[in-house]
């Protein structure tokens, strides 16, 4: 374990917000959890930070940041039909995707290009282009931080939902994920429910290579390069409303983008609502709304935590006034 004091978090969050924490613990092996227990870290203010791709720090963190950095991909089962892999929390997500591509394993390819670490995938139930992590997750391992007891939860027990899971509800702030098990198919199949992707793939032969290249092109056409412009991807969740509310809104805004949602509800495009509220491409100092995708709040270089916070609150307020819809942040705000 490596410990840093009064450590800058600028390189540990994709928003590139320059805040500091009291202590920064790098867990480079799983046994480091015993040191954390001995030092009573979990009994004091702490936050578990993977790749920092889904967090907005609004101020210095007066406590300990724990960064799981232990890696490894193990094959737990292998058959003609599928492979079950056990992935350590500290594995970079794109390294997991690249492992699947090298080994011709199908199921997660639509999630290429998402920044972050494998341990964060089940927390947020990351998703893109018609696929969610839950589609391939078989179980999640970790330990409870109050008593260090290990746990293993099945996919069903994880209570996955749209950008949601038990780790954002009942177990929020109460556990540390150590491994995620993924069941990948060896049978060639693809998910092409996302229209822009299906349109592009209609013009070329389907393969893991062509579909991942297409996804990266689509991502890059809408999302900034986080190495150059700070952001945390989609800042807000797409709101889900009743069919009755949707019909009333549609009467006022006939071009509203919508998709069916579970429970006979309707999912709207948060990006479109933000754009209709007039925010797409707007900038205040170094904080702004990305001109190619209104769902993305960005730090053009020197934005303060307060500036980003003020911006998202303004966007929230204007969307609520215009549509009577309360946007929910997808990003964790600290």
matplotlib code that plots the C-alpha trace (Angstrom):
import matplotlib.pyplot as plt

x = [0.0, 1.2, 0.0, 0.0, -0.8, -2.6, -2.8, -4.0, -6.9, -6.6, -5.2, -7.7, -10.9, -11.8, -13.3, -9.7, -11.0, -8.0, -9.0, -7.1, -7.7, -6.3, -4.9, -4.8, -4.4, -3.4, -4.5, -2.1, -3.0, -6.2, -4.5, -4.1, -7.6, -6.2, -4.1, -7.2, -8.9, -6.0, -5.8, -9.6, -9.9, -13.4, -14.5, -13.6, -14.7, -13.6, -14.5, -13.6, -12.3, -11.7, -10.9, -12.7, -14.8, -18.1, -17.5, -17.6, -15.6, -17.1, -14.4, -11.4, -12.2, -11.6, -10.9, -9.2, -9.5, -9.1, -8.0, -8.2, -5.4, -5.0, -5.4, -6.0, -8.3, -8.8, -10.7, -13.0, -15.0, -14.4, -16.7, -17.6, -20.4, -19.0, -16.2, -16.6, -13.9, -13.2, -11.9, -10.1, -11.6, -8.5, -8.5, -9.0, -12.3, -10.8, -8.3, -11.3, -12.8, -9.5, -9.2, -12.7, -11.7, -8.5, -10.3, -13.3, -15.7, -19.1, -21.3, -19.4, -18.1, -20.7, -19.1, -15.7, -14.3, -16.0, -13.4, -12.9, -12.2, -13.9, -14.9, -17.1, -19.0, -21.6, -22.0, -23.3, -24.4, -22.6, -24.2, -24.0, -25.4, -28.1, -25.9, -25.5, -22.9, -25.6, -26.2, -22.9, -22.3, -22.8, -21.7, -19.9, -17.4, -16.3, -16.3, -18.4, -16.4, -17.9, -16.9, -14.6, -16.9, -16.7, -19.7, -20.7, -23.8, -25.5, -26.6, -30.1, -29.1, -27.3, -30.7, -29.5, -31.5, -30.9, -27.6, -28.4, -27.7, -27.7, -24.3, -25.9, -28.8, -28.6, -24.9, -23.9, -20.8, -20.9, -18.7, -15.7, -16.0, -13.0, -13.9, -16.6, -17.5, -18.5, -20.1, -19.1, -20.4, -18.3, -21.1, -21.0, -23.8, -24.3, -26.7, -27.7, -30.7, -29.0, -30.2, -27.0, -25.0, -27.4, -27.5, -23.7, -23.4, -25.9, -23.2, -20.5, -19.8, -20.5, -17.5, -16.0, -13.5, -16.1, -18.6, -16.1, -14.6, -18.0, -18.8, -15.6, -16.4, -19.9, -18.5, -15.8, -18.3, -20.3, -18.0, -14.8, -11.4, -11.0, -7.2, -7.9, -11.2, -12.4, -15.8, -17.5, -19.5, -23.3, -23.9, -27.6, -29.7, -32.4, -35.6, -38.4, -42.0, -45.5, -47.2, -49.8, -47.1, -45.4, -48.5, -49.0, -45.4, -45.6, -48.6, -46.4, -43.2, -44.1, -40.4, -39.6, -37.3, -38.7, -38.1, -40.3, -39.3, -40.3, -43.6, -45.4, -43.3, -41.4, -37.7, -36.9, -33.6, -32.0, -29.7, -32.6, -34.3, -31.1, -30.7, -34.3, -33.7, -31.0, -27.9, -26.1, -22.7, -23.0, -19.9, -19.2, -15.5, -14.0, -17.2, -19.6, -22.0, -20.2, -21.4, -21.7, -23.7, -25.8, -25.7, -22.0, -20.8, -17.1, -14.1, -12.2, -9.1, -9.4, -13.0, -13.4, -15.6, -18.0, -18.3, -19.2, -21.6, -23.3, -23.6, -25.3, -27.7, -28.6, -29.3, -31.4, -33.4, -34.1, -35.1, -37.5, -39.1, -39.5, -40.7, -41.5, -39.0, -36.3, -33.1, -31.2, -27.3, -25.7, -22.4, -21.6, -21.3, -19.1]
y = [0.0, 3.5, 6.5, 10.1, 13.0, 16.2, 14.7, 16.5, 14.7, 16.6, 13.5, 11.2, 12.7, 13.1, 16.5, 17.6, 19.4, 20.6, 19.6, 17.8, 15.0, 14.5, 11.0, 9.0, 5.2, 3.2, -0.5, -2.3, -5.7, -7.0, -7.8, -4.0, -4.1, -5.4, -2.2, -0.1, -2.0, -1.6, 2.1, 2.4, 4.2, 2.9, 4.4, 7.9, 9.9, 8.0, 7.6, 4.7, 6.1, 4.1, 5.9, 9.1, 9.1, 9.5, 12.0, 15.7, 17.0, 20.3, 21.0, 19.5, 16.0, 16.1, 12.4, 9.4, 8.5, 4.7, 3.8, 0.1, -0.6, -4.4, -6.0, -9.4, -11.3, -15.0, -17.6, -19.4, -21.5, -22.2, -24.0, -24.1, -21.6, -19.2, -18.0, -16.8, -14.4, -12.9, -9.3, -7.4, -4.0, -2.1, -3.3, -0.5, -0.9, -0.7, -3.4, -5.6, -4.8, -5.5, -8.8, -9.7, -8.6, -10.6, -13.7, -13.3, -13.0, -11.3, -9.2, -6.1, -4.7, -1.9, -0.5, 0.2, 3.6, 4.1, 5.5, 4.0, 0.8, -2.6, -2.3, 0.7, -1.0, -2.7, 0.3, 2.5, -0.4, 1.4, 1.3, 2.6, 1.9, -0.6, -2.6, -2.5, -4.1, -6.2, -8.0, -9.9, -9.7, -13.0, -12.0, -9.3, -9.9, -7.5, -6.9, -4.8, -1.9, -1.9, -5.5, -6.6, -9.5, -10.7, -11.0, -12.4, -11.2, -12.7, -10.4, -10.6, -9.7, -6.6, -5.1, -3.6, -0.8, 2.1, 3.5, 2.0, -1.0, -2.1, -0.4, 3.0, 2.2, -0.3, -0.8, 2.8, 3.7, 0.4, -1.9, -2.1, -4.2, -6.3, -8.5, -8.6, -11.9, -11.6, -14.3, -13.7, -15.6, -17.4, -17.3, -14.4, -12.0, -8.2, -5.7, -3.1, -1.5, 2.0, 3.6, 5.5, 2.2, 0.1, 2.7, 2.7, -1.1, -1.5, -0.2, -2.7, -6.3, -7.1, -8.1, -7.3, -5.0, -3.1, -2.6, -1.4, 1.0, 2.3, 2.8, 4.7, 6.9, 7.7, 8.4, 10.7, 12.6, 13.5, 13.3, 15.2, 13.7, 13.6, 14.0, 17.5, 18.6, 17.6, 16.0, 13.0, 11.9, 12.2, 14.4, 13.7, 10.5, 10.4, 11.1, 8.4, 9.7, 8.3, 7.9, 10.5, 13.1, 12.3, 12.9, 16.3, 17.2, 15.9, 18.1, 21.1, 19.7, 17.3, 16.5, 15.0, 12.0, 9.1, 5.4, 2.8, 2.2, -0.6, -0.3, 1.3, 4.5, 6.6, 7.6, 11.0, 12.4, 14.6, 16.0, 17.2, 18.8, 20.7, 21.7, 22.9, 24.9, 26.8, 25.5, 23.5, 25.0, 27.7, 28.6, 30.6, 31.0, 27.5, 25.7, 24.9, 22.6, 20.6, 22.0, 18.5, 16.9, 18.9, 16.1, 16.7, 19.4, 20.2, 21.9, 23.7, 24.0, 26.0, 25.7, 25.7, 23.2, 26.1, 27.1, 23.5, 23.2, 26.6, 25.5, 22.2, 23.9, 26.5, 23.8, 21.8, 24.9, 25.9, 22.4, 22.2, 25.5, 24.6, 21.0, 20.5, 17.7, 17.3, 16.0, 13.5, 13.7, 10.5, 11.8, 11.4, 14.8, 15.2]
z = [0.0, -0.9, 1.2, 0.2, 2.5, 1.5, -2.0, -5.1, -6.8, -10.1, -11.9, -10.2, -11.6, -15.3, -14.6, -13.7, -10.7, -8.6, -5.0, -2.3, 0.2, 3.6, 2.8, -0.4, 0.0, -3.1, -2.6, -4.9, -3.3, -1.8, 1.6, 2.1, 3.4, 6.7, 7.0, 6.4, 9.1, 11.5, 10.9, 11.4, 8.0, 7.4, 10.8, 9.6, 6.5, 3.4, -0.3, -2.6, -5.9, -9.0, -12.2, -11.1, -14.3, -12.5, -9.7, -9.2, -6.3, -5.2, -2.5, -0.8, 0.7, 4.4, 4.8, 3.1, -0.5, -1.1, -4.6, -5.5, -7.9, -7.7, -11.1, -12.7, -15.0, -14.2, -16.2, -13.9, -16.4, -20.1, -22.5, -26.2, -25.5, -23.0, -20.7, -17.1, -16.0, -12.6, -13.0, -10.2, -9.3, -10.4, -14.0, -16.4, -18.2, -21.7, -20.7, -19.9, -23.3, -25.1, -23.4, -24.8, -28.3, -28.2, -27.1, -29.4, -26.5, -27.1, -24.9, -23.7, -27.0, -27.1, -23.8, -25.4, -24.7, -21.3, -18.9, -15.4, -13.7, -13.6, -9.9, -10.7, -13.5, -11.3, -9.0, -11.9, -14.1, -16.8, -20.2, -23.8, -27.2, -26.1, -23.7, -19.9, -17.7, -16.0, -19.3, -18.7, -14.9, -13.1, -9.6, -7.6, -4.8, -2.1, 1.7, 4.1, 5.5, 8.9, 9.8, 6.9, 6.2, 2.6, 0.4, -3.0, -4.7, -7.7, -10.5, -9.2, -5.7, -7.1, -8.0, -11.2, -12.8, -15.1, -13.9, -10.5, -8.3, -4.6, -4.4, -4.9, -2.5, 0.4, 0.3, -0.6, 1.4, 3.2, 1.0, -1.3, -4.5, -5.1, -8.1, -10.8, -12.6, -16.3, -18.4, -22.1, -25.1, -27.6, -30.1, -32.4, -31.7, -31.5, -30.0, -32.6, -31.0, -30.9, -34.1, -35.0, -34.6, -36.6, -39.4, -39.6, -39.4, -42.2, -44.5, -43.5, -42.5, -38.9, -36.7, -33.3, -35.1, -37.2, -34.4, -31.9, -34.5, -35.3, -31.6, -31.0, -34.0, -32.6, -29.2, -30.5, -32.6, -29.4, -26.4, -25.6, -25.3, -21.5, -21.9, -23.3, -21.9, -18.4, -18.0, -16.5, -19.5, -19.2, -16.2, -15.9, -16.2, -18.9, -17.0, -16.9, -16.7, -17.0, -20.3, -19.2, -18.5, -21.8, -23.8, -22.2, -22.9, -26.5, -27.1, -26.4, -27.9, -30.7, -31.5, -28.1, -28.3, -26.3, -25.7, -23.9, -20.3, -17.9, -16.0, -19.1, -18.7, -21.1, -21.1, -22.4, -23.7, -21.0, -23.6, -25.8, -22.8, -21.9, -25.5, -25.7, -22.5, -24.5, -22.8, -25.5, -26.2, -23.6, -21.6, -18.4, -17.9, -18.1, -17.2, -20.1, -21.9, -24.6, -28.0, -29.6, -26.7, -24.3, -21.7, -21.1, -18.7, -19.2, -17.6, -20.4, -18.2, -15.1, -13.9, -10.1, -8.3, -7.5, -11.2, -12.3, -9.4, -10.3, -13.9, -13.3, -10.9, -13.5, -16.1, -13.6, -12.8, -16.4, -17.4, -14.4, -15.3, -18.9, -18.6, -14.9, -14.9, -12.3, -13.7, -11.6, -11.7, -13.0, -11.5, -7.8, -6.3, -3.3]

ax = plt.figure().add_subplot(projection="3d")
ax.plot(x, y, z, "-o")
ax.set_aspect("equal")
plt.show()
